[in-house]
Amino acid sequence: MKKVRVVNKKKLSTMIVGVVTIAIVVVCVFLYVSRPTEIDKLSQSYLDTVDVEKLQKKVETSFDGSYRLSDYLVYGETLSLYKDEYGTKKMDKMQGNNIVLRNVMNDAITSFTFNGKVDSGIDLGSLKEGIYELYTYDHYEKERIYFDDAFKAKTITTMRRNKKVKDITFVADKEALKEYDIHLKKNYTFIIVTKHIPKSNVYDVVIDPCGNAMNYISNTVDYGASTSILDEPTSSMEFAKKLKKELEEKYDDSYEEYINILGKENETPGYYGADGRPARGYKAKAKLYIALGASYDENVDAPYMMASPYTNSGLANTISYYMDQSGLTLYAARTNSTQENGVLYDSFAEDEKGEVKKYELYPQLRETGGRATYTGVYGDEMRNAKYKDAYGMYGLYFSYASAMNSQSVAYFNDNTDAIAKTLVKGIVRYFEI
């Protein structure tokens, strides 16, 4: 007769607890290992993590008042909206209007005023993660912004802040949220903001050390302002390296590179074509393009800055302010009373009859601002036609000295470090990075 083994109840209970504990640990380890990492989140949108039921309740599917727009563009980190096609009228009906953004999930309101300049629209870099509805006011009546034709704009990536960037999706489509069973009355506009770690090969800043620019038509090199007291290619490259170092110290970023000098020693890229300096900036998806050059004007006795006339010259004004606060001297000139000392607008080209055209003269500003500054459509040269509809980089031309003025050269040489530090301070403060 077989013996029946009797298992102690206390021992059995202990075994069960042990097995359950091990199972829980295994599950927890699995969940921890399989959790979304920062790399995984690169492919996610804010909408992938949203509370769908709450989203359905919060989105306004219709609105009594509506305001039709026809166009938009991006310059640096600014999204500008237009009633008419950009460039068709001197004064767009959106000029002076408030653009109101409502964060759908928490009802937070953000407002921007558009004054007609391409750096005065919606400051994308300041937006918190979320989904936003867009409104404006027409004769004091709040109206929902929409477009006749549906679209989803190319993703906009902001500059690095606290080692993170934001991907911005701008969309106008009545079926933009259909997968969440939300159907809109019109092609209402939304801005979707998603925060994540920076992607590789997406830069914040590109630096153009002027001089040694190839003219692809004549196949000759424009060496720039080179005299016995200053060689522009050499001085510009040295200053570019110093500026890059100062920016890196301010960023203290451990991810991929984010500041690029557009060229190497003795390299001669020009301003047009697939390998030109603007093209390199566009390929890097840079938000800021800084050109460092020297002047031939013997009357220039100190540094100055040049901005696109399509902007408010806000960045240059900020830099000028901090230059003054630091006791540094800028060339005593300005284009108008809205600008700080040492800040000028680029001039416009004229045709054979002397009529002013819409194209500014400096390729460092005209060819880098994408559609906002009419990239790729001016002149008979080899054009940057590929980038005529591109998102624009915020352009700044910093003239650090005159190669024809020994006083100017001496001042730059004596204050190079301070000028570089203060230039970076102005950039950091303006973009709040």
Secondary structure, 3 states (H helix, E strand, C coil): CCCCCCCCHHHHHHHHHHHHHHHHHHHHHHHHHHCCCCCHHHHCCHHHHCCHHHHHHHCCCCCCCEEEECEEEEECCEEEEECCCCCCCCCCCCCCCEEEEEECCCCCEEEEECCCCCCCCEEHHHCCCEEEEEEEEECCEEEEEEECCCEECCCEECCCECCEEEEEEEEECCCCCHHHCCCCCCCEEEEEEEEECCCCCCCCEEEEECCCEEECCCCEEECCCECCCCEHHHHHHHHHHHHHHHHHHHHCCCCCCCEEECCCCCCCCCCCCCCCHHHHHHHCCCCEEEEEEEECCCCCCCCEEEECCCCCCHHHHHHHHHHHHCCCCCCCCECCCCCCCCEEECCEEECCCCCEEEEECCHHHHCCCHHHHCCCCCCCCCCCHHHCCCCECEEEEEEEEECCCHHHHHHHHHHHHHHHHHHHHHHHHHHCC
